[in-house]
Amino acid sequence: MKKRLAVLGLALLFLFAVAACSGAKTVNAGRYETENGFSWVLLEEDGTFSFTRHMAMSYLPTGEYSVKNGKLILRAGADEEYVFSIAKDGLSFESGTSAGDILPKGTLFKPVK
């Protein structure tokens, strides 16, 4: 009986260790901007965002954000979405409904300290 409990305990310990090291990526609230400072994303603590795709553009997408499978997803409405990969050094732009040629895929947004 003690042997079974020990094996069960080790199995549970192993499962917790695997879950803790699964690499779940998160993102901190704050401002992230491109190297030239022309584009930025502001993530608020309450789960809302504002996104300046380029400082010369008048339209400023706003809405709610979420994190799924290592991706930051900005939703500015039913038909408008922007996706970033969460990287070690910031956010890497992947795609966007109305980003067009403004932001190339892979554009890095670094946290502003």
N, CA, C and O atoms as a GROMACS GRO file, in nm:
protein
  452
    1MET      N    1   0.081  -0.119   0.000
    1MET     CA    2   0.000   0.000   0.000
    1MET      C    3   0.087   0.127   0.000
    1MET      O    4   0.060   0.223  -0.072
    2LYS      N    5   0.192   0.125   0.083
    2LYS     CA    6   0.282   0.241   0.089
    2LYS      C    7   0.352   0.262  -0.045
    2LYS      O    8   0.376   0.375  -0.087
    3LYS      N    9   0.384   0.152  -0.110
    3LYS     CA   10   0.452   0.160  -0.240
    3LYS      C   11   0.361   0.225  -0.343
    3LYS      O   12   0.407   0.308  -0.422
    4ARG      N   13   0.234   0.190  -0.343
    4ARG     CA   14   0.137   0.249  -0.437
    4ARG      C   15   0.121   0.399  -0.412
    4ARG      O   16   0.115   0.478  -0.506
    5LEU      N   17   0.114   0.437  -0.286
    5LEU     CA   18   0.102   0.578  -0.252
    5LEU      C   19   0.226   0.656  -0.296
    5LEU      O   20   0.216   0.768  -0.345
    6ALA      N   21   0.343   0.596  -0.278
    6ALA     CA   22   0.467   0.661  -0.319
    6ALA      C   23   0.470   0.679  -0.470
    6ALA      O   24   0.509   0.785  -0.519
    7VAL      N   25   0.429   0.576  -0.544
    7VAL     CA   26   0.427   0.585  -0.690
    7VAL      C   27   0.326   0.690  -0.735
    7VAL      O   28   0.353   0.770  -0.825
    8LEU      N   29   0.210   0.691  -0.672
    8LEU     CA   30   0.107   0.790  -0.706
    8LEU      C   31   0.157   0.931  -0.676
    8LEU      O   32   0.135   1.023  -0.755
    9GLY      N   33   0.224   0.947  -0.562
    9GLY     CA   34   0.279   1.077  -0.526
    9GLY      C   35   0.384   1.124  -0.626
    9GLY      O   36   0.385   1.241  -0.665
   10LEU      N   37   0.470   1.035  -0.668
   10LEU     CA   38   0.572   1.070  -0.767
   10LEU      C   39   0.509   1.105  -0.902
   10LEU      O   40   0.553   1.198  -0.970
   11ALA      N   41   0.405   1.031  -0.939
   11ALA     CA   42   0.336   1.059  -1.065
   11ALA      C   43   0.272   1.197  -1.062
   11ALA      O   44   0.280   1.272  -1.159
   12LEU      N   45   0.208   1.231  -0.950
   12LEU     CA   46   0.147   1.364  -0.937
   12LEU      C   47   0.253   1.474  -0.938
   12LEU      O   48   0.233   1.579  -0.999
   13LEU      N   49   0.363   1.450  -0.870
   13LEU     CA   50   0.472   1.546  -0.869
   13LEU      C   51   0.525   1.570  -1.011
   13LEU      O   52   0.551   1.683  -1.050
   14PHE      N   53   0.541   1.463  -1.086
   14PHE     CA   54   0.586   1.473  -1.224
   14PHE      C   55   0.488   1.554  -1.309
   14PHE      O   56   0.530   1.639  -1.387
   15LEU      N   57   0.358   1.528  -1.294
   15LEU     CA   58   0.257   1.602  -1.370
   15LEU      C   59   0.260   1.751  -1.338
   15LEU      O   60   0.248   1.834  -1.428
   16PHE      N   61   0.274   1.784  -1.210
   16PHE     CA   62   0.282   1.925  -1.172
   16PHE      C   63   0.407   1.991  -1.229
   16PHE      O   64   0.402   2.106  -1.273
   17ALA      N   65   0.518   1.920  -1.229
   17ALA     CA   66   0.643   1.974  -1.284
   17ALA      C   67   0.631   1.999  -1.433
   17ALA      O   68   0.677   2.102  -1.482
   18VAL      N   69   0.569   1.906  -1.505
   18VAL     CA   70   0.550   1.923  -1.649
   18VAL      C   71   0.458   2.042  -1.676
   18VAL      O   72   0.485   2.121  -1.767
   19ALA      N   73   0.352   2.054  -1.600
   19ALA     CA   74   0.259   2.166  -1.619
   19ALA      C   75   0.327   2.299  -1.591
   19ALA      O   76   0.303   2.398  -1.661
   20ALA      N   77   0.412   2.304  -1.489
   20ALA     CA   78   0.481   2.428  -1.455
   20ALA      C   79   0.583   2.469  -1.560
   20ALA      O   80   0.610   2.588  -1.577
   21CYS      N   81   0.639   2.372  -1.631
   21CYS     CA   82   0.741   2.401  -1.731
   21CYS      C   83   0.687   2.397  -1.873
   21CYS      O   84   0.764   2.386  -1.968
   22SER      N   85   0.557   2.407  -1.888
   22SER     CA   86   0.497   2.392  -2.020
   22SER      C   87   0.524   2.511  -2.111
   22SER      O   88   0.492   2.505  -2.230
   23GLY      N   89   0.582   2.619  -2.058
   23GLY     CA   90   0.614   2.733  -2.141
   23GLY      C   91   0.495   2.822  -2.170
   23GLY      O   92   0.493   2.893  -2.270
   24ALA      N   93   0.395   2.818  -2.083
   24ALA     CA   94   0.280   2.905  -2.101
   24ALA      C   95   0.329   3.050  -2.103
   24ALA      O   96   0.395   3.094  -2.010
   25LYS      N   97   0.296   3.121  -2.208
   25LYS     CA   98   0.344   3.258  -2.223
   25LYS      C   99   0.237   3.356  -2.179
   25LYS      O  100   0.118   3.338  -2.205
   26THR      N  101   0.282   3.458  -2.111
   26THR     CA  102   0.192   3.564  -2.066
   26THR      C  103   0.248   3.697  -2.114
   26THR      O  104   0.360   3.705  -2.163
   27VAL      N  105   0.168   3.798  -2.099
   27VAL     CA  106   0.211   3.932  -2.138
   27VAL      C  107   0.174   4.027  -2.024
   27VAL      O  108   0.068   4.014  -1.964
   28ASN      N  109   0.263   4.120  -1.996
   28ASN     CA  110   0.238   4.218  -1.891
   28ASN      C  111   0.170   4.341  -1.948
   28ASN      O  112   0.195   4.380  -2.062
   29ALA      N  113   0.083   4.401  -1.868
   29ALA     CA  114   0.023   4.528  -1.907
   29ALA      C  115   0.135   4.631  -1.921
   29ALA      O  116   0.237   4.623  -1.852
   30GLY      N  117   0.114   4.728  -2.008
   30GLY     CA  118   0.213   4.834  -2.030
   30GLY      C  119   0.220   4.872  -2.176
   30GLY      O  120   0.141   4.826  -2.258
   31ARG      N  121   0.316   4.956  -2.207
   31ARG     CA  122   0.334   5.006  -2.343
   31ARG      C  123   0.447   4.930  -2.412
   31ARG      O  124   0.554   4.910  -2.355
   32TYR      N  125   0.421   4.888  -2.534
   32TYR     CA  126   0.519   4.819  -2.619
   32TYR      C  127   0.531   4.901  -2.746
   32TYR      O  128   0.429   4.938  -2.805
   33GLU      N  129   0.654   4.929  -2.790
   33GLU     CA  130   0.669   5.010  -2.911
   33GLU      C  131   0.781   4.958  -2.999
   33GLU      O  132   0.870   4.885  -2.956
   34THR      N  133   0.773   4.999  -3.127
   34THR     CA  134   0.875   4.961  -3.224
   34THR      C  135   1.003   5.040  -3.196
   34THR      O  136   1.002   5.139  -3.122
   35GLU      N  137   1.111   4.995  -3.255
   35GLU     CA  138   1.240   5.060  -3.232
   35GLU      C  139   1.237   5.208  -3.269
   35GLU      O  140   1.297   5.290  -3.199
   36ASN      N  141   1.169   5.243  -3.379
   36ASN     CA  142   1.164   5.382  -3.421
   36ASN      C  143   1.058   5.463  -3.345
   36ASN      O  144   1.052   5.585  -3.359
   37GLY      N  145   0.974   5.396  -3.266
   37GLY     CA  146   0.874   5.465  -3.186
   37GLY      C  147   0.752   5.511  -3.263
   37GLY      O  148   0.667   5.580  -3.207
   38PHE      N  149   0.740   5.474  -3.391
   38PHE     CA  150   0.627   5.518  -3.473
   38PHE      C  151   0.500   5.437  -3.448
   38PHE      O  152   0.390   5.483  -3.479
   39SER      N  153   0.514   5.318  -3.393
   39SER     CA  154   0.399   5.230  -3.366
   39SER      C  155   0.408   5.179  -3.224
   39SER      O  156   0.518   5.154  -3.173
   40TRP      N  157   0.293   5.163  -3.159
   40TRP     CA  158   0.293   5.110  -3.024
   40TRP      C  159   0.159   5.047  -2.988
   40TRP      O  160   0.056   5.073  -3.051
   41VAL      N  161   0.165   4.963  -2.885
   41VAL     CA  162   0.048   4.898  -2.828
   41VAL      C  163   0.048   4.930  -2.679
   41VAL      O  164   0.149   4.915  -2.611
   42LEU      N  165  -0.066   4.975  -2.630
   42LEU     CA  166  -0.082   5.001  -2.488
   42LEU      C  167  -0.181   4.899  -2.433
   42LEU      O  168  -0.298   4.900  -2.469
   43LEU      N  169  -0.133   4.810  -2.344
   43LEU     CA  170  -0.216   4.708  -2.281
   43LEU      C  171  -0.248   4.754  -2.139
   43LEU      O  172  -0.158   4.780  -2.060
   44GLU      N  173  -0.376   4.763  -2.109
   44GLU     CA  174  -0.420   4.807  -1.976
   44GLU      C  175  -0.443   4.686  -1.886
   44GLU      O  176  -0.467   4.576  -1.934
   45GLU      N  177  -0.436   4.708  -1.756
   45GLU     CA  178  -0.458   4.602  -1.657
   45GLU      C  179  -0.597   4.540  -1.668
   45GLU      O  180  -0.615   4.423  -1.635
   46ASP      N  181  -0.696   4.618  -1.713
   46ASP     CA  182  -0.834   4.570  -1.719
   46ASP      C  183  -0.866   4.488  -1.844
   46ASP      O  184  -0.981   4.451  -1.867
   47GLY      N  185  -0.762   4.458  -1.924
   47GLY     CA  186  -0.782   4.375  -2.044
   47GLY      C  187  -0.819   4.453  -2.168
   47GLY      O  188  -0.860   4.394  -2.268
   48THR      N  189  -0.806   4.585  -2.165
   48THR     CA  190  -0.832   4.667  -2.284
   48THR      C  191  -0.700   4.713  -2.343
   48THR      O  192  -0.595   4.706  -2.279
   49PHE      N  193  -0.706   4.761  -2.468
   49PHE     CA  194  -0.585   4.806  -2.537
   49PHE      C  195  -0.617   4.925  -2.627
   49PHE      O  196  -0.733   4.953  -2.658
   50SER      N  197  -0.511   4.993  -2.667
   50SER     CA  198  -0.515   5.087  -2.779
   50SER      C  199  -0.390   5.057  -2.863
   50SER      O  200  -0.284   5.024  -2.809
   51PHE      N  201  -0.405   5.068  -2.994
   51PHE     CA  202  -0.300   5.025  -3.086
   51PHE      C  203  -0.276   5.133  -3.190
   51PHE      O  204  -0.364   5.162  -3.270
   52THR      N  205  -0.158   5.191  -3.188
   52THR     CA  206  -0.119   5.289  -3.288
   52THR      C  207  -0.032   5.217  -3.389
   52THR      O  208   0.084   5.187  -3.362
   53ARG      N  209  -0.089   5.190  -3.506
   53ARG     CA  210  -0.016   5.117  -3.610
   53ARG      C  211   0.093   5.204  -3.671
   53ARG      O  212   0.197   5.153  -3.714
   54HIS      N  213   0.069   5.334  -3.677
   54HIS     CA  214   0.170   5.432  -3.719
   54HIS      C  215   0.123   5.566  -3.668
   54HIS      O  216   0.005   5.599  -3.677
   55MET      N  217   0.214   5.645  -3.614
   55MET     CA  218   0.176   5.772  -3.552
   55MET      C  219   0.114   5.871  -3.650
   55MET      O  220   0.049   5.967  -3.608
   56ALA      N  221   0.132   5.850  -3.780
   56ALA     CA  222   0.075   5.941  -3.879
   56ALA      C  223  -0.069   5.903  -3.916
   56ALA      O  224  -0.133   5.973  -3.994
   57MET      N  225  -0.120   5.793  -3.862
   57MET     CA  226  -0.256   5.748  -3.894
   57MET      C  227  -0.353   5.804  -3.791
   57MET      O  228  -0.322   5.812  -3.672
   58SER      N  229  -0.471   5.844  -3.837
   58SER     CA  230  -0.569   5.902  -3.746
   58SER      C  231  -0.653   5.797  -3.674
   58SER      O  232  -0.703   5.823  -3.565
   59TYR      N  233  -0.670   5.678  -3.733
   59TYR     CA  234  -0.753   5.575  -3.670
   59TYR      C  235  -0.673   5.501  -3.564
   59TYR      O  236  -0.564   5.451  -3.592
   60LEU      N  237  -0.728   5.492  -3.444
   60LEU     CA  238  -0.663   5.426  -3.331
   60LEU      C  239  -0.751   5.310  -3.284
   60LEU      O  240  -0.847   5.331  -3.211
   61PRO      N  241  -0.719   5.186  -3.326
   61PRO     CA  242  -0.799   5.072  -3.281
   61PRO      C  243  -0.793   5.057  -3.130
   61PRO      O  244  -0.686   5.068  -3.069
   62THR      N  245  -0.908   5.031  -3.070
   62THR     CA  246  -0.919   5.004  -2.927
   62THR      C  247  -1.012   4.885  -2.908
   62THR      O  248  -1.094   4.855  -2.994
   63GLY      N  249  -1.000   4.820  -2.795
   63GLY     CA  250  -1.086   4.706  -2.767
   63GLY      C  251  -1.031   4.624  -2.653
   63GLY      O  252  -0.970   4.677  -2.560
   64GLU      N  253  -1.054   4.492  -2.660
   64GLU     CA  254  -1.009   4.401  -2.556
   64GLU      C  255  -0.904   4.306  -2.612
   64GLU      O  256  -0.903   4.273  -2.730
   65TYR      N  257  -0.813   4.263  -2.522
   65TYR     CA  258  -0.710   4.168  -2.564
   65TYR      C  259  -0.719   4.040  -2.484
   65TYR      O  260  -0.775   4.036  -2.374
   66SER      N  261  -0.663   3.933  -2.543
   66SER     CA  262  -0.655   3.804  -2.474
   66SER      C  263  -0.526   3.737  -2.514
   66SER      O  264  -0.462   3.775  -2.612
   67VAL      N  265  -0.487   3.635  -2.439
   67VAL     CA  266  -0.367   3.557  -2.468
   67VAL      C  267  -0.409   3.412  -2.484
   67VAL      O  268  -0.472   3.354  -2.395
   68LYS      N  269  -0.373   3.353  -2.599
   68LYS     CA  270  -0.403   3.212  -2.625
   68LYS      C  271  -0.288   3.148  -2.700
   68LYS      O  272  -0.243   3.201  -2.802
   69ASN      N  273  -0.242   3.035  -2.651
   69ASN     CA  274  -0.138   2.958  -2.719
   69ASN      C  275  -0.016   3.040  -2.757
   69ASN      O  276   0.036   3.028  -2.868
   70GLY      N  277   0.030   3.124  -2.667
   70GLY     CA  278   0.150   3.204  -2.692
   70GLY      C  279   0.128   3.321  -2.786
   70GLY      O  280   0.224   3.378  -2.837
   71LYS      N  281   0.002   3.356  -2.811
   71LYS     CA  282  -0.032   3.468  -2.900
   71LYS      C  283  -0.111   3.573  -2.824
   71LYS      O  284  -0.197   3.540  -2.743
   72LEU      N  285  -0.081   3.698  -2.850
   72LEU     CA  286  -0.160   3.810  -2.800
   72LEU      C  287  -0.259   3.846  -2.909
   72LEU      O  288  -0.219   3.871  -3.023
   73ILE      N  289  -0.386   3.848  -2.875
   73ILE     CA  290  -0.489   3.877  -2.974
   73ILE      C  291  -0.561   4.004  -2.932
   73ILE      O  292  -0.618   4.013  -2.823
   74LEU      N  293  -0.557   4.104  -3.021
   74LEU     CA  294  -0.626   4.231  -2.998
   74LEU      C  295  -0.754   4.230  -3.081
   74LEU      O  296  -0.748   4.211  -3.202
   75ARG      N  297  -0.868   4.250  -3.017
   75ARG     CA  298  -0.997   4.255  -3.089
   75ARG      C  299  -1.054   4.395  -3.077
   75ARG      O  300  -1.087   4.441  -2.968
   76ALA      N  301  -1.064   4.462  -3.192
   76ALA     CA  302  -1.118   4.598  -3.194
   76ALA      C  303  -1.263   4.600  -3.242
   76ALA      O  304  -1.320   4.707  -3.260
   77GLY      N  305  -1.321   4.486  -3.262
   77GLY     CA  306  -1.459   4.473  -3.308
   77GLY      C  307  -1.478   4.335  -3.366
   77GLY      O  308  -1.386   4.254  -3.367
   78ALA      N  309  -1.598   4.308  -3.412
   78ALA     CA  310  -1.630   4.175  -3.464
   78ALA      C  311  -1.545   4.138  -3.584
   78ALA      O  312  -1.514   4.020  -3.605
   79ASP      N  313  -1.507   4.236  -3.665
   79ASP     CA  314  -1.434   4.208  -3.789
   79ASP      C  315  -1.291   4.260  -3.789
   79ASP      O  316  -1.227   4.264  -3.894
   80GLU      N  317  -1.240   4.300  -3.674
   80GLU     CA  318  -1.105   4.358  -3.670
   80GLU      C  319  -1.023   4.292  -3.560
   80GLU      O  320  -1.058   4.297  -3.442
   81GLU      N  321  -0.912   4.229  -3.602
   81GLU     CA  322  -0.828   4.155  -3.509
   81GLU      C  323  -0.682   4.172  -3.548
   81GLU      O  324  -0.648   4.178  -3.666
   82TYR      N  325  -0.596   4.179  -3.447
   82TYR     CA  326  -0.452   4.187  -3.466
   82TYR      C  327  -0.388   4.078  -3.380
   82TYR      O  328  -0.428   4.058  -3.265
   83VAL      N  329  -0.289   4.008  -3.436
   83VAL     CA  330  -0.226   3.896  -3.366
   83VAL      C  331  -0.075   3.920  -3.355
   83VAL      O  332  -0.009   3.957  -3.452
   84PHE      N  333  -0.024   3.897  -3.235
   84PHE     CA  334   0.119   3.907  -3.206
   84PHE      C  335   0.166   3.777  -3.143
   84PHE      O  336   0.092   3.716  -3.066
   85SER      N  337   0.288   3.734  -3.174
   85SER     CA  338   0.352   3.625  -3.101
   85SER      C  339   0.418   3.686  -2.979
   85SER      O  340   0.478   3.793  -2.987
   86ILE      N  341   0.406   3.617  -2.867
   86ILE     CA  342   0.472   3.665  -2.745
   86ILE      C  343   0.614   3.610  -2.746
   86ILE      O  344   0.635   3.489  -2.735
   87ALA      N  345   0.710   3.700  -2.758
   87ALA     CA  346   0.851   3.663  -2.766
   87ALA      C  347   0.920   3.699  -2.635
   87ALA      O  348   0.865   3.771  -2.552
   88LYS      N  349   1.041   3.647  -2.618
   88LYS     CA  350   1.119   3.674  -2.497
   88LYS      C  351   1.145   3.825  -2.481
   88LYS      O  352   1.145   3.877  -2.370
   89ASP      N  353   1.167   3.892  -2.593
   89ASP     CA  354   1.204   4.033  -2.586
   89ASP      C  355   1.092   4.129  -2.625
   89ASP      O  356   1.117   4.248  -2.645
   90GLY      N  357   0.967   4.079  -2.636
   90GLY     CA  358   0.856   4.168  -2.668
   90GLY      C  359   0.746   4.097  -2.744
   90GLY      O  360   0.721   3.978  -2.723
   91LEU      N  361   0.680   4.172  -2.831
   91LEU     CA  362   0.569   4.121  -2.911
   91LEU      C  363   0.606   4.128  -3.058
   91LEU      O  364   0.650   4.233  -3.106
   92SER      N  365   0.589   4.020  -3.130
   92SER     CA  366   0.622   4.015  -3.272
   92SER      C  367   0.491   4.015  -3.352
   92SER      O  368   0.410   3.924  -3.339
   93PHE      N  369   0.472   4.118  -3.434
   93PHE     CA  370   0.349   4.131  -3.512
   93PHE      C  371   0.338   4.018  -3.613
   93PHE      O  372   0.432   3.989  -3.686
   94GLU      N  373   0.220   3.954  -3.617
   94GLU     CA  374   0.196   3.845  -3.711
   94GLU      C  375   0.097   3.883  -3.820
   94GLU      O  376   0.125   3.865  -3.938
   95SER      N  377  -0.018   3.935  -3.780
   95SER     CA  378  -0.120   3.967  -3.879
   95SER      C  379  -0.220   4.066  -3.821
   95SER      O  380  -0.231   4.084  -3.700
   96GLY      N  381  -0.292   4.131  -3.912
   96GLY     CA  382  -0.393   4.225  -3.870
   96GLY      C  383  -0.492   4.253  -3.980
   96GLY      O  384  -0.456   4.259  -4.098
   97THR      N  385  -0.616   4.269  -3.941
   97THR     CA  386  -0.724   4.291  -4.036
   97THR      C  387  -0.701   4.415  -4.121
   97THR      O  388  -0.717   4.411  -4.243
   98SER      N  389  -0.664   4.525  -4.057
   98SER     CA  390  -0.648   4.648  -4.133
   98SER      C  391  -0.510   4.710  -4.116
   98SER      O  392  -0.496   4.833  -4.117
   99ALA      N  393  -0.409   4.626  -4.098
   99ALA     CA  394  -0.273   4.677  -4.086
   99ALA      C  395  -0.208   4.696  -4.223
   99ALA      O  396  -0.115   4.775  -4.238
  100GLY      N  397  -0.259   4.622  -4.322
  100GLY     CA  398  -0.210   4.637  -4.459
  100GLY      C  399  -0.060   4.631  -4.468
  100GLY      O  400   0.003   4.544  -4.408
  101ASP      N  401  -0.002   4.721  -4.543
  101ASP     CA  402   0.143   4.727  -4.561
  101ASP      C  403   0.210   4.815  -4.456
  101ASP      O  404   0.330   4.841  -4.464
  102ILE      N  405   0.134   4.860  -4.359
  102ILE     CA  406   0.188   4.950  -4.258
  102ILE      C  407   0.289   4.879  -4.169
  102ILE      O  408   0.396   4.933  -4.139
  103LEU      N  409   0.254   4.758  -4.126
  103LEU     CA  410   0.341   4.681  -4.037
  103LEU      C  411   0.378   4.548  -4.101
  103LEU      O  412   0.291   4.463  -4.120
  104PRO      N  413   0.503   4.529  -4.136
  104PRO     CA  414   0.544   4.399  -4.190
  104PRO      C  415   0.538   4.291  -4.082
  104PRO      O  416   0.558   4.319  -3.964
  105LYS      N  417   0.511   4.170  -4.124
  105LYS     CA  418   0.511   4.056  -4.032
  105LYS      C  419   0.649   4.047  -3.968
  105LYS      O  420   0.751   4.062  -4.035
  106GLY      N  421   0.651   4.022  -3.838
  106GLY     CA  422   0.778   4.012  -3.765
  106GLY      C  423   0.823   4.141  -3.700
  106GLY      O  424   0.924   4.142  -3.629
  107THR      N  425   0.750   4.252  -3.722
  107THR     CA  426   0.786   4.378  -3.657
  107THR      C  427   0.783   4.357  -3.506
  107THR      O  428   0.684   4.309  -3.451
  108LEU      N  429   0.891   4.394  -3.438
  108LEU     CA  430   0.903   4.371  -3.294
  108LEU      C  431   0.863   4.494  -3.215
  108LEU      O  432   0.909   4.605  -3.242
  109PHE      N  433   0.776   4.473  -3.118
  109PHE     CA  434   0.733   4.576  -3.024
  109PHE      C  435   0.795   4.540  -2.890
  109PHE      O  436   0.764   4.435  -2.833
  110LYS      N  437   0.882   4.627  -2.839
  110LYS     CA  438   0.951   4.601  -2.712
  110LYS      C  439   0.884   4.677  -2.599
  110LYS      O  440   0.831   4.786  -2.621
  111PRO      N  441   0.886   4.620  -2.478
  111PRO     CA  442   0.826   4.690  -2.364
  111PRO      C  443   0.903   4.818  -2.333
  111PRO      O  444   1.026   4.822  -2.339
  112VAL      N  445   0.827   4.922  -2.300
  112VAL     CA  446   0.888   5.050  -2.262
  112VAL      C  447   0.899   5.050  -2.110
  112VAL      O  448   0.802   5.025  -2.039
  113LYS      N  449   1.016   5.080  -2.064
  113LYS     CA  450   1.039   5.077  -1.917
  113LYS      C  451   1.022   5.212  -1.857
  113LYS      O  452   1.038   5.228  -1.736
   0.00000   0.00000   0.00000
